[in-house]
Amino acid sequence: MIARLASCIPAVVSIALSLALHGAAFMLIMDRQPRDGAIDVPTAAISINLTHTEILEAVAASEENAQSPASEAVGQSGQDAPAEEDGELEPDDEAKAKRAAETEARAKAEVDAKAKAEAERRAEAEAERRRKAAEAQRRRQASRATDAGAKARSAAPTGRHATAARVSASAGRMRSYQTQVRAHIARNRPRGLPGKSGKVHVAFGLSETGKLTRIKLLRSSGDPAIDRAVLSALRHAAPFPRAPQGSTPAQRYFDMPFEFNFR
């Protein structure tokens, strides 16, 4: 029995040593696990609490350093603000504003020039239209005067009556009568148009007693004011000198130009 126990002792010791070694190894492994805020290198001068304190102070210092440039930037921007409030422009801004003003001025000048050219074009077109209308009116009046002269000539007496009329109102007497009519018109020439002159072609007829029976403007002077003045003067000149006895309506029909100088 004793012999058996003695033979078991080495085995028990071996098991105990094995357990002790394994336990020591397990504790060593557990001691090497990292802990929050701890330094992995063993030192005898720094404690765990001191390590935590230095780390927190370093973090706080870095945050203060990061905030200080931002504070300085804010302070500088606050100092620069009055310059912006004063409305002062930088040189580049002044150059841009000047170029913008020049561009706007050029654009306005171009618009004004186009508007002026368009107004001149319209004025020229209107003047041309009026000139053509006046020319057409003169042609119509000349055509009507020609027709009236033809009718008057066709209505003149023929044959024995015409011979009697020529005897009673000779060509010489009619020329003298025409001279009297012109002199009468000269004495009653138009007034009130200083500095103007023109030549107006007028047709008018007279009765034997010198009354104005009809009047037409055959050719205008080109100035409506002169045309109106001449026609008005002829109307106010009536009655004209009495026509020679035996004169016919055709002989008392005058188709002649009148030239007036208003001074």
DRENPA-3360 file (N, C-alpha, C; in nm, 2 decimals, always signed):
BEGIN
1 = MIARLASC = +0.08/-0.12/+0.00/+0.00/+0.00/+0.00/+0.09/+0.13/+0.00 ~ +0.18/+0.13/+0.09/+0.27/+0.24/+0.10/+0.35/+0.25/-0.03 ~ +0.39/+0.13/-0.08/+0.46/+0.13/-0.21/+0.38/+0.19/-0.32 ~ +0.26/+0.16/-0.32/+0.17/+0.22/-0.43/+0.16/+0.37/-0.41 ~ +0.14/+0.42/-0.29/+0.13/+0.56/-0.27/+0.26/+0.63/-0.31 ~ +0.37/+0.57/-0.27/+0.50/+0.63/-0.31/+0.51/+0.64/-0.46 ~ +0.46/+0.54/-0.53/+0.48/+0.55/-0.67/+0.38/+0.65/-0.74 ~ +0.28/+0.70/-0.67/+0.18/+0.80/-0.72/+0.23/+0.94/-0.70;
9 = IPAVVSIA = +0.32/+0.96/-0.60/+0.37/+1.10/-0.57/+0.43/+1.17/-0.68 ~ +0.52/+1.11/-0.76/+0.57/+1.18/-0.88/+0.47/+1.22/-0.98 ~ +0.37/+1.14/-0.99/+0.26/+1.18/-1.09/+0.18/+1.30/-1.04 ~ +0.15/+1.30/-0.91/+0.08/+1.41/-0.85/+0.16/+1.54/-0.86 ~ +0.29/+1.53/-0.83/+0.37/+1.65/-0.84/+0.38/+1.70/-0.98 ~ +0.39/+1.61/-1.07/+0.40/+1.65/-1.21/+0.27/+1.72/-1.25 ~ +0.16/+1.67/-1.21/+0.03/+1.73/-1.25/+0.02/+1.87/-1.18 ~ +0.07/+1.88/-1.05/+0.06/+2.01/-0.98/+0.15/+2.11/-1.05;
17 = LSLALHGA = +0.27/+2.07/-1.09/+0.36/+2.16/-1.17/+0.30/+2.20/-1.30 ~ +0.23/+2.11/-1.36/+0.17/+2.14/-1.50/+0.06/+2.24/-1.48 ~ -0.02/+2.22/-1.37/-0.13/+2.32/-1.35/-0.07/+2.45/-1.31 ~ +0.03/+2.46/-1.23/+0.09/+2.59/-1.19/+0.15/+2.66/-1.31 ~ +0.21/+2.59/-1.40/+0.27/+2.65/-1.52/+0.16/+2.70/-1.61 ~ +0.06/+2.62/-1.63/-0.05/+2.67/-1.71/-0.12/+2.79/-1.65 ~ -0.14/+2.79/-1.52/-0.20/+2.91/-1.45/-0.11/+3.03/-1.47 ~ +0.02/+3.01/-1.45/+0.11/+3.13/-1.47/+0.10/+3.18/-1.61;
25 = AFMLIMDR = +0.10/+3.09/-1.71/+0.09/+3.14/-1.85/-0.04/+3.21/-1.87 ~ -0.15/+3.16/-1.82/-0.28/+3.23/-1.84/-0.28/+3.37/-1.78 ~ -0.22/+3.38/-1.66/-0.21/+3.51/-1.59/-0.13/+3.61/-1.67 ~ -0.02/+3.55/-1.73/+0.07/+3.64/-1.81/+0.00/+3.69/-1.94 ~ -0.08/+3.60/-1.99/-0.16/+3.64/-2.11/-0.26/+3.74/-2.08 ~ -0.33/+3.73/-1.97/-0.43/+3.82/-1.93/-0.36/+3.96/-1.89 ~ -0.25/+3.96/-1.83/-0.18/+4.09/-1.80/-0.14/+4.16/-1.93 ~ -0.11/+4.09/-2.04/-0.07/+4.16/-2.17/-0.19/+4.21/-2.25;
33 = QPRDGAID = -0.32/+4.19/-2.21/-0.43/+4.24/-2.28/-0.43/+4.40/-2.27 ~ -0.45/+4.48/-2.38/-0.45/+4.63/-2.37/-0.57/+4.68/-2.29 ~ -0.54/+4.78/-2.21/-0.65/+4.85/-2.14/-0.66/+5.00/-2.18 ~ -0.78/+5.05/-2.17/-0.80/+5.19/-2.22/-0.73/+5.28/-2.13 ~ -0.65/+5.38/-2.20/-0.58/+5.48/-2.13/-0.45/+5.43/-2.06 ~ -0.41/+5.30/-2.08/-0.28/+5.25/-2.02/-0.17/+5.25/-2.12 ~ -0.05/+5.26/-2.07/+0.07/+5.25/-2.16/+0.12/+5.11/-2.16 ~ +0.15/+5.06/-2.28/+0.19/+4.92/-2.29/+0.33/+4.89/-2.24;
41 = VPTAAISI = +0.41/+5.00/-2.23/+0.55/+4.98/-2.19/+0.56/+5.00/-2.03 ~ +0.61/+4.91/-1.96/+0.61/+4.92/-1.82/+0.70/+5.03/-1.77 ~ +0.66/+5.11/-1.68/+0.75/+5.22/-1.62/+0.71/+5.23/-1.47 ~ +0.81/+5.27/-1.40/+0.79/+5.29/-1.26/+0.76/+5.43/-1.22 ~ +0.77/+5.52/-1.31/+0.76/+5.66/-1.28/+0.62/+5.72/-1.31 ~ +0.54/+5.66/-1.39/+0.41/+5.72/-1.44/+0.30/+5.62/-1.39 ~ +0.21/+5.68/-1.33/+0.09/+5.59/-1.29/-0.02/+5.60/-1.39 ~ -0.12/+5.52/-1.38/-0.23/+5.51/-1.47/-0.31/+5.64/-1.46;
49 = NLTHTEIL = -0.33/+5.70/-1.35/-0.41/+5.82/-1.33/-0.33/+5.94/-1.39 ~ -0.20/+5.95/-1.38/-0.12/+6.05/-1.44/-0.13/+6.04/-1.59 ~ -0.12/+5.92/-1.64/-0.13/+5.90/-1.79/-0.26/+5.96/-1.84 ~ -0.36/+5.93/-1.78/-0.50/+5.98/-1.83/-0.50/+6.13/-1.82 ~ -0.44/+6.19/-1.72/-0.45/+6.34/-1.70/-0.37/+6.40/-1.81 ~ -0.25/+6.36/-1.85/-0.17/+6.42/-1.95/-0.23/+6.41/-2.09 ~ -0.29/+6.29/-2.12/-0.36/+6.27/-2.25/-0.47/+6.37/-2.26 ~ -0.56/+6.39/-2.15/-0.67/+6.48/-2.16/-0.62/+6.62/-2.18;
57 = EAVAASEE = -0.51/+6.66/-2.10/-0.46/+6.80/-2.12/-0.41/+6.82/-2.26 ~ -0.35/+6.73/-2.32/-0.29/+6.74/-2.46/-0.41/+6.76/-2.56 ~ -0.52/+6.68/-2.54/-0.63/+6.70/-2.62/-0.69/+6.84/-2.61 ~ -0.71/+6.88/-2.49/-0.77/+7.02/-2.46/-0.68/+7.13/-2.52 ~ -0.55/+7.11/-2.51/-0.46/+7.21/-2.57/-0.47/+7.22/-2.72 ~ -0.48/+7.10/-2.79/-0.49/+7.10/-2.93/-0.62/+7.16/-2.98 ~ -0.73/+7.14/-2.90/-0.86/+7.20/-2.94/-0.85/+7.35/-2.92 ~ -0.78/+7.40/-2.82/-0.77/+7.55/-2.81/-0.69/+7.61/-2.92;
65 = NAQSPASE = -0.58/+7.54/-2.96/-0.50/+7.58/-3.07/-0.58/+7.59/-3.20 ~ -0.66/+7.49/-3.22/-0.75/+7.48/-3.34/-0.85/+7.59/-3.35 ~ -0.90/+7.63/-3.22/-1.00/+7.73/-3.22/-0.94/+7.87/-3.23 ~ -0.82/+7.90/-3.19/-0.76/+8.03/-3.19/-0.75/+8.09/-3.33 ~ -0.70/+8.02/-3.44/-0.70/+8.08/-3.57/-0.84/+8.12/-3.62 ~ -0.94/+8.04/-3.59/-1.07/+8.08/-3.63/-1.12/+8.21/-3.56 ~ -1.08/+8.22/-3.43/-1.12/+8.34/-3.36/-1.04/+8.46/-3.42 ~ -0.91/+8.44/-3.45/-0.84/+8.55/-3.51/-0.90/+8.59/-3.65;
73 = AVGQSGQD = -0.94/+8.49/-3.73/-1.00/+8.52/-3.86/-1.13/+8.60/-3.84 ~ -1.21/+8.56/-3.73/-1.33/+8.63/-3.71/-1.30/+8.77/-3.67 ~ -1.20/+8.79/-3.59/-1.16/+8.93/-3.55/-1.12/+9.01/-3.66 ~ -1.04/+8.95/-3.76/-0.99/+9.02/-3.87/-1.10/+9.06/-3.96 ~ -1.20/+8.96/-3.98/-1.31/+9.00/-4.07/-1.40/+9.10/-4.01 ~ -1.41/+9.11/-3.88/-1.48/+9.21/-3.81/-1.41/+9.35/-3.83 ~ -1.28/+9.35/-3.83/-1.20/+9.47/-3.85/-1.22/+9.52/-4.00 ~ -1.23/+9.42/-4.09/-1.24/+9.46/-4.23/-1.38/+9.50/-4.27;
81 = APAEEDGE = -1.48/+9.47/-4.19/-1.61/+9.50/-4.23/-1.64/+9.65/-4.25 ~ -1.58/+9.74/-4.17/-1.61/+9.88/-4.20/-1.57/+9.93/-4.34 ~ -1.46/+9.87/-4.39/-1.42/+9.90/-4.53/-1.52/+9.87/-4.63 ~ -1.59/+9.76/-4.61/-1.70/+9.72/-4.70/-1.82/+9.82/-4.68 ~ -1.85/+9.86/-4.55/-1.96/+9.94/-4.53/-1.94/+10.08/-4.59 ~ -1.81/+10.12/-4.60/-1.78/+10.25/-4.66/-1.81/+10.26/-4.81 ~ -1.83/+10.14/-4.87/-1.86/+10.14/-5.01/-1.74/+10.16/-5.11 ~ -1.62/+10.15/-5.05/-1.51/+10.16/-5.14/-1.49/+10.04/-5.23;
89 = LEPDDEAK = -1.45/+10.06/-5.35/-1.43/+9.96/-5.45/-1.28/+9.93/-5.47 ~ -1.25/+9.80/-5.48/-1.11/+9.77/-5.51/-1.08/+9.81/-5.66 ~ -0.95/+9.83/-5.69/-0.91/+9.87/-5.83/-0.98/+9.78/-5.94 ~ -0.98/+9.65/-5.92/-1.04/+9.56/-6.01/-1.19/+9.59/-6.03 ~ -1.26/+9.62/-5.91/-1.40/+9.65/-5.92/-1.42/+9.78/-5.99 ~ -1.34/+9.88/-5.97/-1.35/+10.00/-6.04/-1.34/+9.99/-6.19 ~ -1.24/+9.91/-6.23/-1.22/+9.88/-6.38/-1.34/+9.81/-6.44 ~ -1.39/+9.72/-6.36/-1.51/+9.65/-6.41/-1.63/+9.74/-6.43;
97 = AKRAAETE = -1.65/+9.83/-6.32/-1.76/+9.92/-6.33/-1.74/+10.02/-6.44 ~ -1.62/+10.06/-6.47/-1.60/+10.16/-6.58/-1.62/+10.09/-6.71 ~ -1.58/+9.97/-6.73/-1.61/+9.90/-6.86/-1.76/+9.88/-6.88 ~ -1.83/+9.84/-6.77/-1.97/+9.83/-6.78/-2.04/+9.96/-6.82 ~ -1.99/+10.07/-6.76/-2.05/+10.20/-6.80/-2.03/+10.23/-6.95 ~ -1.90/+10.21/-6.99/-1.87/+10.23/-7.13/-1.95/+10.15/-7.23 ~ -1.97/+10.02/-7.19/-2.05/+9.93/-7.28/-2.19/+9.98/-7.29 ~ -2.25/+10.02/-7.17/-2.39/+10.07/-7.17/-2.40/+10.20/-7.26;
105 = ARAKAEVD = -2.30/+10.29/-7.25/-2.30/+10.41/-7.32/-2.30/+10.38/-7.47 ~ -2.21/+10.29/-7.51/-2.20/+10.25/-7.66/-2.33/+10.19/-7.70 ~ -2.39/+10.11/-7.62/-2.52/+10.05/-7.66/-2.63/+10.15/-7.68 ~ -2.63/+10.25/-7.59/-2.73/+10.36/-7.60/-2.71/+10.44/-7.72 ~ -2.58/+10.47/-7.75/-2.55/+10.55/-7.87/-2.59/+10.48/-8.00 ~ -2.57/+10.35/-8.00/-2.61/+10.27/-8.12/-2.77/+10.27/-8.14 ~ -2.84/+10.26/-8.03/-2.99/+10.26/-8.03/-3.03/+10.40/-8.08 ~ -2.97/+10.51/-8.03/-3.01/+10.64/-8.07/-2.98/+10.66/-8.22;
113 = AKAKAEAE = -2.87/+10.61/-8.27/-2.83/+10.63/-8.41/-2.93/+10.56/-8.50 ~ -2.97/+10.44/-8.46/-3.07/+10.36/-8.54/-3.20/+10.43/-8.54 ~ -3.24/+10.48/-8.43/-3.37/+10.55/-8.42/-3.37/+10.68/-8.51 ~ -3.26/+10.75/-8.51/-3.25/+10.87/-8.59/-3.25/+10.84/-8.74 ~ -3.18/+10.73/-8.78/-3.18/+10.69/-8.92/-3.31/+10.64/-8.96 ~ -3.39/+10.57/-8.88/-3.52/+10.53/-8.91/-3.61/+10.65/-8.93 ~ -3.60/+10.75/-8.84/-3.69/+10.87/-8.85/-3.66/+10.95/-8.98 ~ -3.53/+10.96/-9.02/-3.49/+11.02/-9.15/-3.55/+10.95/-9.27;
121 = RRAEAEAE = -3.54/+10.81/-9.26/-3.59/+10.73/-9.37/-3.74/+10.75/-9.39 ~ -3.81/+10.75/-9.28/-3.96/+10.77/-9.28/-3.99/+10.91/-9.34 ~ -3.92/+11.01/-9.29/-3.94/+11.15/-9.34/-3.92/+11.16/-9.49 ~ -3.81/+11.10/-9.54/-3.79/+11.10/-9.69/-3.90/+11.02/-9.76 ~ -3.94/+10.91/-9.71/-4.05/+10.84/-9.78/-4.18/+10.92/-9.78 ~ -4.21/+10.99/-9.67/-4.33/+11.07/-9.67/-4.32/+11.19/-9.77 ~ -4.20/+11.25/-9.78/-4.18/+11.36/-9.87/-4.20/+11.31/-10.02 ~ -4.14/+11.20/-10.04/-4.16/+11.14/-10.18/-4.30/+11.11/-10.21;
129 = RRRKAAEA = -4.37/+11.06/-10.11/-4.52/+11.03/-10.13/-4.60/+11.16/-10.16 ~ -4.57/+11.26/-10.09/-4.64/+11.39/-10.11/-4.60/+11.45/-10.25 ~ -4.48/+11.44/-10.29/-4.44/+11.49/-10.42/-4.51/+11.42/-10.53 ~ -4.52/+11.29/-10.52/-4.59/+11.21/-10.62/-4.74/+11.25/-10.62 ~ -4.80/+11.27/-10.51/-4.94/+11.30/-10.50/-4.97/+11.44/-10.56 ~ -4.88/+11.54/-10.54/-4.89/+11.67/-10.59/-4.87/+11.67/-10.74 ~ -4.78/+11.59/-10.79/-4.76/+11.57/-10.94/-4.88/+11.51/-11.00 ~ -4.94/+11.41/-10.94/-5.06/+11.35/-11.00/-5.18/+11.45/-11.00;
137 = QRRRQASR = -5.19/+11.53/-10.89/-5.29/+11.64/-10.89/-5.28/+11.74/-11.00 ~ -5.15/+11.78/-11.02/-5.13/+11.88/-11.13/-5.16/+11.82/-11.26 ~ -5.13/+11.70/-11.28/-5.17/+11.64/-11.41/-5.32/+11.63/-11.43 ~ -5.39/+11.60/-11.33/-5.54/+11.59/-11.34/-5.59/+11.73/-11.37 ~ -5.54/+11.83/-11.30/-5.59/+11.97/-11.32/-5.56/+12.02/-11.46 ~ -5.44/+11.98/-11.51/-5.40/+12.02/-11.65/-5.49/+11.95/-11.75 ~ -5.52/+11.83/-11.72/-5.61/+11.76/-11.81/-5.75/+11.82/-11.82 ~ -5.80/+11.85/-11.70/-5.94/+11.91/-11.69/-5.94/+12.05/-11.76;
145 = ATDAGAKA = -5.83/+12.13/-11.74/-5.82/+12.26/-11.81/-5.82/+12.25/-11.96 ~ -5.75/+12.15/-12.01/-5.74/+12.12/-12.15/-5.88/+12.09/-12.21 ~ -5.95/+12.00/-12.13/-6.08/+11.97/-12.18/-6.18/+12.09/-12.17 ~ -6.16/+12.18/-12.07/-6.24/+12.30/-12.07/-6.21/+12.39/-12.18 ~ -6.09/+12.40/-12.22/-6.05/+12.49/-12.33/-6.11/+12.44/-12.46 ~ -6.10/+12.31/-12.48/-6.16/+12.25/-12.60/-6.31/+12.27/-12.61 ~ -6.38/+12.26/-12.49/-6.52/+12.28/-12.49/-6.55/+12.43/-12.52 ~ -6.47/+12.52/-12.47/-6.50/+12.66/-12.49/-6.47/+12.69/-12.64;
153 = RSAAPTGR = -6.37/+12.63/-12.70/-6.34/+12.66/-12.84/-6.45/+12.60/-12.93 ~ -6.50/+12.48/-12.89/-6.61/+12.42/-12.97/-6.74/+12.50/-12.95 ~ -6.76/+12.57/-12.84/-6.88/+12.65/-12.82/-6.87/+12.79/-12.89 ~ -6.75/+12.83/-12.94/-6.74/+12.96/-13.01/-6.82/+12.96/-13.13 ~ -6.88/+13.08/-13.16/-6.96/+13.09/-13.28/-6.89/+13.07/-13.41 ~ -6.95/+13.01/-13.51/-6.89/+12.98/-13.64/-6.96/+13.05/-13.75 ~ -6.91/+13.05/-13.86/-6.97/+13.10/-13.98/-7.00/+13.25/-13.97 ~ -7.12/+13.29/-14.01/-7.15/+13.43/-14.02/-7.14/+13.50/-13.88;
161 = HATAARVS = -7.18/+13.43/-13.77/-7.17/+13.49/-13.64/-7.03/+13.51/-13.60 ~ -6.94/+13.41/-13.63/-6.80/+13.43/-13.60/-6.74/+13.54/-13.67 ~ -6.78/+13.56/-13.80/-6.73/+13.68/-13.87/-6.77/+13.81/-13.81 ~ -6.89/+13.82/-13.77/-6.94/+13.94/-13.70/-6.87/+13.96/-13.57 ~ -6.84/+13.86/-13.50/-6.77/+13.87/-13.37/-6.63/+13.92/-13.39 ~ -6.56/+13.86/-13.50/-6.43/+13.91/-13.53/-6.43/+14.06/-13.57 ~ -6.53/+14.09/-13.64/-6.54/+14.23/-13.68/-6.56/+14.33/-13.56 ~ -6.65/+14.28/-13.47/-6.68/+14.37/-13.35/-6.57/+14.37/-13.25;
169 = ASAGRMRS = -6.50/+14.25/-13.24/-6.39/+14.24/-13.14/-6.27/+14.20/-13.21 ~ -6.20/+14.29/-13.26/-6.08/+14.25/-13.34/-5.97/+14.20/-13.26 ~ -5.87/+14.14/-13.32/-5.75/+14.09/-13.25/-5.68/+14.20/-13.18 ~ -5.67/+14.31/-13.24/-5.60/+14.42/-13.17/-5.67/+14.47/-13.04 ~ -5.80/+14.48/-13.05/-5.88/+14.52/-12.93/-5.87/+14.41/-12.82 ~ -5.86/+14.28/-12.86/-5.85/+14.17/-12.76/-5.71/+14.17/-12.70 ~ -5.61/+14.20/-12.78/-5.47/+14.21/-12.72/-5.47/+14.33/-12.62 ~ -5.53/+14.44/-12.65/-5.54/+14.55/-12.56/-5.61/+14.51/-12.43;
177 = YQTQVRAH = -5.72/+14.44/-12.45/-5.80/+14.39/-12.33/-5.72/+14.30/-12.24 ~ -5.64/+14.21/-12.31/-5.55/+14.12/-12.22/-5.45/+14.20/-12.14 ~ -5.40/+14.31/-12.21/-5.30/+14.39/-12.14/-5.37/+14.46/-12.02 ~ -5.49/+14.50/-12.04/-5.57/+14.57/-11.93/-5.59/+14.47/-11.81 ~ -5.62/+14.34/-11.85/-5.65/+14.24/-11.75/-5.52/+14.21/-11.67 ~ -5.41/+14.21/-11.74/-5.28/+14.18/-11.67/-5.25/+14.30/-11.57 ~ -5.27/+14.42/-11.62/-5.24/+14.53/-11.54/-5.33/+14.54/-11.41 ~ -5.45/+14.50/-11.43/-5.55/+14.49/-11.32/-5.50/+14.39/-11.22;
185 = IARNRPRG = -5.45/+14.27/-11.27/-5.40/+14.17/-11.18/-5.28/+14.22/-11.10 ~ -5.19/+14.29/-11.18/-5.07/+14.35/-11.11/-5.10/+14.45/-11.00 ~ -5.21/+14.53/-11.02/-5.25/+14.62/-10.92/-5.31/+14.55/-10.80 ~ -5.36/+14.43/-10.82/-5.42/+14.35/-10.71/-5.34/+14.23/-10.67 ~ -5.21/+14.24/-10.69/-5.12/+14.12/-10.67/-5.13/+14.08/-10.52 ~ -5.10/+13.96/-10.49/-5.10/+13.91/-10.35/-5.01/+13.98/-10.26 ~ -5.04/+13.98/-10.13/-4.96/+14.04/-10.03/-4.94/+13.94/-9.91 ~ -4.85/+13.98/-9.83/-4.83/+13.90/-9.70/-4.74/+13.78/-9.71;
193 = LPGKSGKV = -4.66/+13.77/-9.82/-4.57/+13.65/-9.82/-4.43/+13.71/-9.85 ~ -4.37/+13.78/-9.76/-4.24/+13.84/-9.79/-4.13/+13.73/-9.81 ~ -4.04/+13.76/-9.91/-3.93/+13.68/-9.93/-3.96/+13.56/-10.02 ~ -4.09/+13.54/-10.07/-4.12/+13.43/-10.15/-4.15/+13.47/-10.29 ~ -4.13/+13.38/-10.38/-4.16/+13.40/-10.52/-4.20/+13.27/-10.59 ~ -4.27/+13.28/-10.70/-4.31/+13.16/-10.77/-4.39/+13.19/-10.90 ~ -4.40/+13.09/-10.98/-4.47/+13.10/-11.10/-4.59/+13.01/-11.10 ~ -4.71/+13.06/-11.12/-4.83/+12.99/-11.11/-4.90/+12.99/-11.25;
201 = HVAFGLSE = -4.95/+12.88/-11.30/-5.02/+12.87/-11.42/-5.17/+12.86/-11.39 ~ -5.25/+12.97/-11.43/-5.39/+12.97/-11.39/-5.47/+12.99/-11.51 ~ -5.59/+12.93/-11.51/-5.69/+12.95/-11.62/-5.82/+13.01/-11.55 ~ -5.87/+13.11/-11.61/-5.99/+13.17/-11.56/-6.07/+13.24/-11.67 ~ -6.20/+13.25/-11.65/-6.29/+13.31/-11.75/-6.36/+13.43/-11.70 ~ -6.39/+13.53/-11.79/-6.46/+13.65/-11.75/-6.59/+13.67/-11.83 ~ -6.68/+13.74/-11.77/-6.80/+13.77/-11.84/-6.78/+13.90/-11.92 ~ -6.87/+13.95/-12.00/-6.86/+14.07/-12.07/-6.84/+14.19/-11.98;
209 = TGKLTRIK = -6.90/+14.18/-11.86/-6.90/+14.29/-11.76/-6.77/+14.28/-11.68 ~ -6.69/+14.18/-11.69/-6.57/+14.17/-11.61/-6.58/+14.08/-11.49 ~ -6.69/+14.01/-11.47/-6.70/+13.93/-11.36/-6.62/+13.80/-11.38 ~ -6.57/+13.74/-11.27/-6.50/+13.62/-11.27/-6.59/+13.50/-11.27 ~ -6.60/+13.43/-11.39/-6.69/+13.32/-11.40/-6.64/+13.18/-11.36 ~ -6.51/+13.16/-11.37/-6.44/+13.04/-11.33/-6.29/+13.06/-11.31 ~ -6.23/+12.98/-11.24/-6.09/+12.99/-11.21/-6.03/+12.85/-11.17 ~ -5.92/+12.81/-11.23/-5.85/+12.68/-11.21/-5.70/+12.70/-11.20;
217 = LLRSSGDP = -5.64/+12.62/-11.11/-5.50/+12.62/-11.10/-5.45/+12.50/-11.19 ~ -5.38/+12.54/-11.30/-5.33/+12.44/-11.40/-5.19/+12.39/-11.35 ~ -5.11/+12.47/-11.30/-4.98/+12.43/-11.26/-4.93/+12.50/-11.14 ~ -4.90/+12.42/-11.03/-4.86/+12.48/-10.91/-4.72/+12.54/-10.91 ~ -4.70/+12.63/-10.82/-4.56/+12.69/-10.81/-4.47/+12.59/-10.72 ~ -4.53/+12.49/-10.66/-4.46/+12.41/-10.57/-4.47/+12.45/-10.43 ~ -4.53/+12.57/-10.40/-4.55/+12.61/-10.27/-4.70/+12.64/-10.25 ~ -4.76/+12.56/-10.17/-4.91/+12.57/-10.15/-4.95/+12.71/-10.10;
225 = AIDRAVLS = -4.86/+12.78/-10.03/-4.90/+12.91/-9.98/-4.91/+13.01/-10.09 ~ -4.81/+13.00/-10.19/-4.81/+13.09/-10.30/-4.93/+13.06/-10.39 ~ -4.96/+12.93/-10.41/-5.08/+12.90/-10.49/-5.21/+12.96/-10.43 ~ -5.23/+12.94/-10.30/-5.35/+13.00/-10.24/-5.35/+13.15/-10.25 ~ -5.24/+13.21/-10.23/-5.23/+13.36/-10.24/-5.27/+13.41/-10.38 ~ -5.22/+13.34/-10.48/-5.25/+13.39/-10.62/-5.40/+13.37/-10.65 ~ -5.46/+13.26/-10.62/-5.60/+13.23/-10.64/-5.69/+13.33/-10.56 ~ -5.65/+13.36/-10.44/-5.72/+13.45/-10.36/-5.72/+13.59/-10.42;
233 = ALRHAAPF = -5.60/+13.63/-10.47/-5.58/+13.76/-10.53/-5.67/+13.78/-10.66 ~ -5.68/+13.67/-10.74/-5.76/+13.68/-10.86/-5.91/+13.69/-10.82 ~ -5.95/+13.62/-10.72/-6.09/+13.63/-10.68/-6.12/+13.78/-10.63 ~ -6.03/+13.83/-10.55/-6.05/+13.96/-10.49/-6.03/+14.08/-10.60 ~ -5.97/+14.04/-10.71/-5.95/+14.14/-10.82/-6.08/+14.17/-10.90 ~ -6.17/+14.08/-10.89/-6.30/+14.11/-10.96/-6.38/+14.22/-10.90 ~ -6.44/+14.30/-10.98/-6.46/+14.28/-11.13/-6.34/+14.33/-11.21 ~ -6.31/+14.27/-11.32/-6.21/+14.30/-11.41/-6.26/+14.41/-11.51;
241 = PRAPQGST = -6.17/+14.47/-11.59/-6.22/+14.56/-11.69/-6.32/+14.50/-11.78 ~ -6.41/+14.58/-11.83/-6.52/+14.54/-11.92/-6.46/+14.49/-12.05 ~ -6.51/+14.38/-12.10/-6.46/+14.32/-12.22/-6.51/+14.40/-12.35 ~ -6.43/+14.39/-12.46/-6.48/+14.46/-12.58/-6.61/+14.41/-12.62 ~ -6.69/+14.49/-12.69/-6.82/+14.45/-12.73/-6.81/+14.35/-12.84 ~ -6.89/+14.24/-12.83/-6.89/+14.14/-12.93/-6.78/+14.03/-12.90 ~ -6.71/+14.04/-12.79/-6.62/+13.93/-12.75/-6.69/+13.80/-12.71 ~ -6.63/+13.69/-12.74/-6.69/+13.56/-12.71/-6.63/+13.50/-12.58;
249 = PAQRYFDM = -6.70/+13.40/-12.52/-6.65/+13.34/-12.40/-6.51/+13.28/-12.42 ~ -6.48/+13.23/-12.54/-6.35/+13.18/-12.57/-6.24/+13.29/-12.57 ~ -6.28/+13.41/-12.62/-6.19/+13.52/-12.62/-6.17/+13.58/-12.47 ~ -6.26/+13.56/-12.39/-6.25/+13.60/-12.25/-6.20/+13.49/-12.16 ~ -6.15/+13.38/-12.22/-6.09/+13.27/-12.14/-5.94/+13.29/-12.14 ~ -5.88/+13.30/-12.02/-5.74/+13.33/-12.01/-5.67/+13.20/-11.96 ~ -5.57/+13.16/-12.03/-5.49/+13.04/-11.99/-5.34/+13.09/-11.99 ~ -5.29/+13.14/-11.88/-5.16/+13.20/-11.89/-5.09/+13.18/-11.75;
257 = PFEFNFR = -4.95/+13.19/-11.76/-4.88/+13.19/-11.63/-4.87/+13.32/-11.57 ~ -4.86/+13.33/-11.44/-4.85/+13.45/-11.36/-4.73/+13.43/-11.27 ~ -4.63/+13.52/-11.28/-4.51/+13.51/-11.20/-4.52/+13.63/-11.10 ~ -4.50/+13.59/-10.97/-4.51/+13.69/-10.86/-4.38/+13.68/-10.78 ~ -4.34/+13.80/-10.74/-4.23/+13.81/-10.64/-4.28/+13.88/-10.52 ~ -4.28/+13.81/-10.41/-4.33/+13.87/-10.29/-4.22/+13.93/-10.21 ~ -4.22/+14.05/-10.19/-4.10/+14.12/-10.12/-4.16/+14.19/-10.00;
% end
